[in-house]
């Protein structure tokens, strides 16, 4: 049977998966700091500067690096004089920087990753994933996939930019039909490209917001300008499974060579976690006053 997936875990049955895992010895630098492995980085930043376990982790890989993290309280990560909430988006972005630096500085590793093109990247260790983790498996696989596809043979630059941007990009024509839907939009809203293309924007707009949306959409197309003029706005969206989420969106009109509006493009990112955190803070402040 033809292989369709590759498991990029240290326990993988494919040597390429072992090499690509965070556990493997693969020296690189981040912000001038030498590191033996991504796993060593992940474990080391759990400890504040000058903690002996931090430097041991930075010089380690595999299970030795994992063992260095024992005893960390997992409340914060520490890097470049910043203290970061453990498991937060900021923490994940920091680990992503380390992961990307590892591949950027290791040509052989990039070639190994490129050799997996056509395979779906999975991360399966046989153990349940913790609720709060330095790098969720789904995010890890998405980053490796993005790095791999970015190394593909040069094609249409505009197309590559659209597909590889981390924000959802949605283009709709004058009738409000979705004509462009990138991979980030698939991830954000949970609809495949086949499900989205040709569908009305109502696909991702909660029912109670549709009337207001279409009034603004039609007015923008008629006037040739948007009310927000590129400023981001907070709104609600709906996923394919019916769940609602908060999204921050920016809109722009797309015009033809005569200056006539032919559609609208939107960039969107999920901000539900941020909104809920801000609401909780305001509630706590109100109760304390």
PyMOL commands that set and color helices and strands:
alter all, ss='L'
color gray80, all
select helices_A, chain A and resi 15-20+38-44+52-58+62-68+89-104+107-114+137-150+157-164+183-189+193-196+201-204+207-223+272-288
alter helices_A, ss='H'
color red, helices_A
select strands_A, chain A and resi 5-7+28-30+33-35+76-79+82-85+120-122+168-173+178-181+233-238+244-255+261-270
alter strands_A, ss='S'
color yellow, strands_A
deselect
rebuild
show_as cartoon
